[in-house]
Amino acid sequence: MCGFSGILVFEGGLHPALPEAALEAVRHRGPDYQETFVSDKMGLAHARLSIIDLSTSANQPFWSEDRRFVMVYNGEIYNFQDIRAELAQKGQVFRTDGDTEVLLKLWIDEREAGLQKLNGFFSLAIYDSETEELFLARDRFGIKPLFYFQDENQFLFSSELSGIMACDFQKRIDGTSLYSYLQLNYLPGDHSIVQGVRKLSPGSCLSIHKGKTTHHQWYPVDNLSINAKYQNTCNIETLKPAARTLKSLLEDSIRLRMIADVPLGGFLSGGLDSSVICALACRQVNDFRTFSIGFSDHPYHDESRYARRVADHIGSNHQEIQVHSDVILESIPGILDHLSEPFADSSALAVYILSREVRKEVKVALSGDGADELFGGYYKHSAEWYCRNRKTMHLLRPLMQISFMLPASRADRFSNINRQIKRLSEGLDMSPGDRYWKWCSISGEEESKVLLRDGIVELKEYRDRKHELTRFASETGQSMNPVLRNDQMMVLPGDMLQKVDLMSMAHALEVRVPFLDHRVVEFVNKLPADFRIKGNKRKIILKELAAEVLPTEIIHRKKHGFEVPVQSWLQGPLAYLLDGELFEKNFIKSQQIFDFQRIQEIRRALTSANPGDSAAKLWALIVFQHWWKKYM
């Protein structure tokens, strides 16, 4: 696990200071060793977090024996030992014991085709010094990020947007991306907040030679296509064998992800997903360490008691990190500084603190990320199921009518339930694609658009992007499989994985995600929809598996997101963020981006009797304004 940046120039020579500037931007990702390579046309910078083969011989940039190829790489290849044995049979000789050399030799031997053999997460760049060709690739599901930018003079790439922003090019805000960000609180798809800076799509690769760029999807979307032969009828005789297969796949995924030459543990929230992972890990390793975070002064957001219950049941060596709000509040400036692109999912605050504390004890942590998108774990999935199976909607209409008379917010359980019922009512008569987008959003299209000055958003471009981002969820019919597939393509890499990458790598902690072993994902995506979700029954097959390893009360407890009390903070100790320079009228006018009066209306809603999602909207503005001032 590491961070890297690179610069390829097409004309003239490369300024030797640029790779160092790009390295500085990603240095936090790899504190164990940093190095740059600079030639006339190519500059590479790498910051290493040593996990496997801690020797200096495995440092990067990593060269082939003949000094023709050089690679920088971020991630882990879990099955590298099998690939190494295969290459050794072909006569390859190895000088290191880790996965970096194996990865480079595999690529030299098989080029892009070799990527299909990899089980792991990665982003990589390989430069051929003989042909001056550059090759970039990203893992199947976008677990590790990779940004790039090209103009007529140069090609820039980095593990974080900050590595590109450290270089010299004309920087402009992408108004269409900003419009999507204000709705979703993150940036979906392969567009970034900066015009011309893109994210390499999950499962894709890119080659650039003499300024000409070629893209290819090395892991095609069809690999995860919905298998139409499966019906929506679920019965226990077929569910149980499927759950046993899933358990076997997860056990092997965890086995591979336990390979490390450094201390390892697991995130344990007390929710179903992390509990299953930690329970299966405990069966493979004695004294497996688990970590949870609790909010001592906010009981509604504190799940630590459930984590304790699971730890006692599975026999893990558990450490509970109790955090007072003051600890997070004091960390806000540092958290904002580590957001190299605008990202306003407020649960990132808790992940930042958890990662910081866990990093004091271990260097690698397993997590339960990906399960919600695989198995249908969100309340929005139940809402969508009811919309696709409308014969059940008459049961909910009385609740919908009452909901509009009651307060809605995320501050407490009652208000949050009412907020969800309102959203269900509003989405009921929309098309599947528009409804999916709405339920992924914090703010609606119109209320986000009026925040922006005229001319900021290119609406045709926005509609085209939205259509592409919702192409699976736009399918009609009763099955939920296309919706879950859409989550895996949009929400998972854009929100969940981005959050964990940014916040864990801020502290140089490697987080591994067993649910996203490609064998697990491919198996689950071929299951009948009703094996995953049916009405209010969510994660059906995962709960069937969990019955063997977890207490009943954990399996059937209500879902509770990894949230923090942003609303109460913005009404109190974080109010200063809304009163400072970044929200002053003159500053906002000078940006020529936002409508000042509309921002004031959201601020007033925050302290009203019905705050809705005003806190989430304001947090998105705080994050963007901080990012804008730092980088623009």
N, C-alpha and C positions, 0 to 999 in steps of 0.2 A: 504494500500500500504506500502510495507516494503522491507526488505532484510534479508536473512538468510543464514546460512552455517551450515554444520553438518559433523560429523565424527563418523563412526561406525567401531570399530576394531574387528577382528575375533579371534585373539590370543593375550594373554597378556593384560595389562591394558592400558588405555588411558592417555596420558600425559595431565595434566590439563591446560597447557598453550596453547595448540593447538586451542581450541574453541575461546579463546580470540584473538589469531592472526587472525583467520578466520573472527571474528566479526569486527575487525579493518578494514578489506578489504571492508566490505559492510556498514560500519557505516554511510556513507553519505546518504544512501537510507532511513534511519529512524532516524532522529535526536531527536525524542520526547522521546524515551525510549530504552535502550539497556540492554539485559540480556543474560546470558549463563546458561546452565544446563550441568552438568558433572556427569556421573556415571562411573562405571568400564569399560563399553563397549561403551557407547554412549556420544557424546558431541553435544550440540545444541547451536547455537548463533542466536539472533534475534535483529534487529534494527527496531523500530516501527515508522511509519509515521501515526499519529492518524487522521482518517477521520470520522469513525462512532463509536459511543460510546467512548468518549474521556477519560473515567475513567480508573484508574489504574487496575481495575478488568479485563479489556480486554487485558492487556499486554500479551506478549508471551515471551518464550514458554508457551503454554496454556495447562493445565492439565484437564483431566476428573475428576469428583468428587471422584472416587475411586482410583485415582493416578495410574491407569494402563496405560492410553494412554496420550501421550504428543504430541502436534502439533506445528510446525512453518509454517507460511503461508504468502504469498505475493499476494495481489490482493484485489478484492472486489466481493462479491456475491450480485448482485443487487436485486434478488428476495428472499433474506433471510427472509423477514418478512412472506411471504407466506409459506416457508418451516418451519419456526418457529411455525406458527399456526398449521400446519399439525402434527408436532412432539408433540406439546402441547396436541393435541387430543389423542395422544397415551400415555399421562401421563408424558411426559418429563417436568421438571421444570428448568427454566433458571435463572442464577444469574447475567447475563449481558444483555445489550441491543443491541449488535452489531452482526455482521455476523460470527465472529470467533467461538464462542461457538456453533452457529447453524451448521456451517460446520463440526465441530468435532462430534457433536451428530448425525448428519445425517450419517457420515461415520461409526460411531460405530453401528448405527442401520441397515444400508443397505450396508456397505462396498462399493466396486467399483460401484455397480449399482446406488448408490445415486448421483454419479457425473452427470448422465444424467439429473438430475433435476435442475442443476445449470445454472443460467444465469449470466455470469460474466467473469472475467479474473482472472487467479490464477496460482500459482505453490505452491505446499504444500508438507510437509513431516510429516508423523505420525509414531511414534515409540510405539510399544507394549512392555512395560517393562517386561511383564510376559513371552511372547514367544520370546522376543528379535528379533522380525520381524520389518522391516522398510518398509514403503509404501510411494512412491513418485508419484505425478501426475501433469500434466500440462494442461492448458485450451485448448479448441478445436482448436484454430487457432495460438497458440504460441505467444499470446500477452505478457505474462510474461515469462521470461527465466528461465531455470533450467539446470545447468551443473552438471556432475557427473564423477567420476573416481573410478576404482576398480583395486586393485592388490591382491596378495595372503594374504595380512595383513590387508587391510582396505578398506572402501568404503567412499568416500568423495563426498559432494554435496554442491552447493551454487547457489545463485541468479546471481552471476557474476563469470566469470572465475578467477578473482582476489582472490576470497574466497578460491578456490582450490589451486591456486598458492602459497598461504600463508602457505600451509601445506607441509609436508615432503614426497616427492616422486621423482622418477627420471624423470626429465623434458627434453623432446626432441621435436624438431620441427617436425610436420607432413608435410613432403615435398609435398605430394599430396594436402593437404589443402592449403598450401602456393601457389601452382600452380593455384588452383582455385581462390584464393584471388587476385592474380596478374591480373587475367582476369576480375573478377567481381567487385573488390574493396570491397567485403564483403565475409564472409564465409557461404556458403549455406549448407542446410541439417543438419544432426545431428553430423557431425564431427567438431572438433575444430582445432585450430592451433597447439595444443599440442597432441602428440601421447597418445592415451588412454583416453583422456578427451573427453567426448561426451555431446551432448545436448539432453535432453529428447525430443522426437518428439512431436509436437503439437497433442493434443487429445490422448496421451498415458499415461500409468502408469507403474510402476516398483515396484516389491516386492523383498526384499532380506532377506534371512533367512539362517543363518549359512554359509554364503559365497556363497550361490546359488541364482542367480538372475533370475527373471522371468519378461518378458516384455509382455504387452498387449495393444492393441489399443482400449481404452474404447469408443472413438468416431470414428467409422470406416470411412475410406475414402469413402466407398459406400454411406454414408449419403449425400455426395455431388456429387454423380455420375451424369453424363450427361443424361438427360432424352430424350431418342431417339424419343419419340412420337412427340416431338415438331419439327416443320418444320422451315425453315429459312425465311419464308415469313412473313413480318411485315405489318399490316394494322392498320389504326388509330382506327378502331372500337374495336380492342382487346388491343391496346397499352394503351388507356386511362383508362380502368378499371384496368389494371395491375399497372399503375402509381398510381392510387388511393389506391390500396392495399399496394404498396410499401410505400406510404406516411403514411398510418395508422401504419404500422410496425415500421417505423422510429420514428414516434411520440411517440409510446410506448417505444421504445428503449431509446429515449432521456429522457422520463419521469423517467424511472428507473435509468438512469445515472445522474439524478439531485439530487438523494438522498445522502445527506452528512450533517454532523454536523459542517462543516467549510465553509468558503467562496469559491464560485465556479464561473468560467467564461468559455470563449471559445476562442480558436485560430481562428482568422479571417484573412486569407491571401488576400481575395478578389477573390480567385479562386472559382469555382463552388462548390467543395465538402465542404469546411469549411463554405461557405456562406449558403448552404442548412441547415447544422446542426445548425448554429447560428440563422438562420431565424426561424426554427421550435422551437428552444429553447426559443426565444423571445416571442413566442405565449403562452408559458407555465409559464414564470416567468417574473414578472415586473422588470425593471431595470437590465436586464441581461448584464453582463460585457463582452466585447469583446476586444481582444488585437491583434495588428498587428505590424510587424517590417518593417522598411524601411531603405534603404541604401542611405543616403543623397548624397554621392559622386559617386554613380554608378547607374545612372538612368535606365540602361538596366535591372538591377536586382531588381529594386524598384517597388513593386506592391501596395504600401500603398495607393495610390489614389483610387484604386479599393476597397480596404477595407473600406475607408471612405465612398465611394458611397453606399456600402452595409449597413454599419452601419446606415447611414442616412435613408435608405429605411426601414430597419427593426426596427429602434428605439432602438438600443442597446446603452448601456453606454460604449462608445468606447474610448480606450486609444491607441494612436499611439506611438510606440517606434522607434524614429529615431536614427539610429546608423551610426556613421562614421566608416570607415574602421579601423581607429586606435583602436577603442574599441575591435573589433574582433581580430585584430593582437596582442593586448596586452593579449588577453585571450587564445592564441594558446597553451602556455605551460600547462595551466589548462585543456584545452580541451583534449590534448594528454594524460595527466595523468588520465583522466576519461575513456579512452578507454581501458577497461580491456581485450579486445581482439582486434586484428587489425581490423579496420573498417574505410574505406576510402571514403565513400560517403560524399563529401564535403559539402552537404547541412546540415550535422550534425553541422557545425559551426554556422549556423544561428539558428538552433533549440536550441543549447546550450545558445546563447545570449537571445533568446526569452523566454526560460524557466526561465532563471535567473531573468529577469525583471518581468515576470508574477508572479513568486513565491513571489515577494515583496507585491503583492496585493491579491492573492488567493492561495489556497492550492490544488485545483482541476481544471483541464481545459478539456473541450471537444475538440476533433479534428476531422478532416475529413479524417483521414487515412483509407485506405482500399478501398475507392471508385474506384480508378484507376484500381485496380486488379479485382474488382467486375464488373465494367461497361465498361471496355476497354477504359481507359482514356489516354493511352500513344501513342505517335506517332508510336512506334514500333507495336502497335496493328493495326493501319491502314496499315502499311507496310506489316504485315503478312496477313491481309485481302486481299490485292492486290495480294500477292503471291498465296494465296489459290483460288483466283478468277481471273485467268490469262488472261481472255478475255479482261480485262481492262488495261493490262500492256503496250499495244502499245501506250497508251496515255502518258506514263512516260518515254519511252526509249530515246526520244530526250534529256530530262533533264538529264538522267543518263550519256549520252555521254559528255555533256557539263561540268558536275560536276567534272570530273577528271582533268579538266584544271584550276579549280578555288580553292582558299584556303578554308580549312575546319578547324573549331575549334568551341569551345563553347563561344568564347569571345564576339560575337555580333550576331544579328539575322540572317544576311545574311550568315555568315560563318557557323552558326549552321544548317540552312536549307540545305546548301550544304553538310555538314557532314552527315545529315540524308539521303539525296539522294544517296550519295556514299554507305552508309551501306545497303540501299535497293538494289542497284545494285549488291553488293557483295553477298548478301544473296539469291538472286532470284533463283539460280539453286542448292542450297543446299537441303539436306533432311530436313523435318520439324523439327526434333529434333536438328540437327546441326545448323539450321538457328535460332531457338529459343535461343539456347545457345549463338550464336554470338550476337544477338540483346540484350541479357542481359549483354553482356560483354563490357568492356572499351578497353581491349587489346585482340588480337587474341591468339590462342593457340601457334603458332610458335613464335611470338614475345615475349610471356611470357616465353616460355620454354628456349629460348636462354639467358634470364636474369639469369637463374639458372645454377649452376654448374652440371656437369654430375653426375648422381646417386641420385640426390635430389628427383626426381619424380619417383614414381612407376606407369608406364603408364597403366598397366592393371588395377590396383586399380583405377586410375583416370577415365578410360573408364567405369568401372563398376559403379562408383559413378555418373558420368555424365548421364549414361543411366537411372539410377533410378531417378535422379533429373528431367529428361525431359520426363518421361514416358507418361504423358498426352499430352504434346505438340507434341510428335512424331507421334500422330495419324494423318492419312491423311484425306482428305476431305475438304469441303469448310467451315464447321462450325468453328467458333472461340471459342466455349464453352470450348473445351479441353485446348486451350491456356490460357484462363483466369483462368481455374481451376489450371493449372500449376503455374501461377503467385501466386495464393493464397497459394500454397504449398511451393514454393521455394522463390520467391522474397519478399513476404509479411513478413514472419517471419524472413528471413535471413537479409533483408535490412531495409525495412520501419519500422517495429515494433521494431527491434533491435536499430535502430537509435533513435527513440523517447524514448525508455526505458532508454538507456544509458545517453542521454543528459538531459532528464527531471529529472531522478533520481539523476543526479549529483547535482541537486538543491532541491531534495526532493519535487518535484512537481508531483502529480498524473495526468496522462493524460488518459482520457477515450475515447473510440472509438465507437460511436453509430452504424456506418456502419457494425461493426463486431458482433452485436447481432446475435446469431446463427439462429434465425428465419428469419432475413433479408437475411443472406447469403444463407440459404437453399432455400428461395423463389426466389432469383435472379438467382441462379444457375440452376433452372428449367425453366427459361424463354427461349424463342427462341433466338438464337444468334443475330438476327437482331433487337431485342429489345434493345440490348446493343451497337452494333457497326456494321456499314455498310460503308465500304470505309473510307472517311474522316469524316463521321458522327460518333462521339463517344459519349458514355454515353446517348444514345437516350432516354431511359426511365427516367433517372435522370433529364434530361433537360425538359422532359414533366412535371414531378413533380415540377420542379423549376419555371416553368412558372407562377405558382400561388403565389409564394412568393418572387421572385427576379426580379430586373430590367432586361430588355431584353439584354442590352449591357454586363451584367455580364454573362448571360447564354451562350452567343454565342462568347465571346471573346476567343482568341487563348490561348491554354494552355501555362503556363509559370512555369517551375519547380522552386522549392524553392532553388535556387542556389546562390552561392557567387562567386565573381570574382577571383578564385584561380590562373588563368593564369597570370593576371596582377600582382597579389601579389608575385608570385614566380619569376616574372621577376624584381620585385622591392623590397618591404619591407620584403618579406619572403625569399629572395635569401640566406640569412645567414643560413637557414636550410639545404641548399644544399652544403654549403661551410664549415660546421663544421665537427666535429670529426666523426659523423655517416656516412659521405660519403667520408672520407679519404681512400685512396687506401689501406693503411696498416690495417685499421680497417675492411674494407670489406673483405680483404684477410683472416684476422684472424677468421671471422665468418664461412668461408668455405661454403657460401650459394650462393652468387651472382657473376656474371661475371662483373668485374669493367668496362671493356671497353664498354659493352652494356649499362650500366647506363650512361656513358659519352655521348653516342650517343643520348640518350633520352634528356639529358640536352642540347645538341646542337640543337635538334629539337625545344625545347621550345622557343628559340630566333630566329628561322628561319621564313621565310615568310609563311610557311605552318605548323604551330605547331601541327595540328590535336588534338589528345587527350593526348599529352605529359604532360600537366599540371596534368591531372587526374592520369596518371601513376606515375609521380614523387611524388604526394601527397600520393599515396598508399605506395610508398617506404619510405617516411618520417614517416608515421604512423607506418609501420612495424619496422623500425629501432629504433624508440623511444620505442615501446613496447618491442622489443628484449633486448634492453639495460636495461630496467627497470625490466624485469621478468626473463630473461635467463642468 
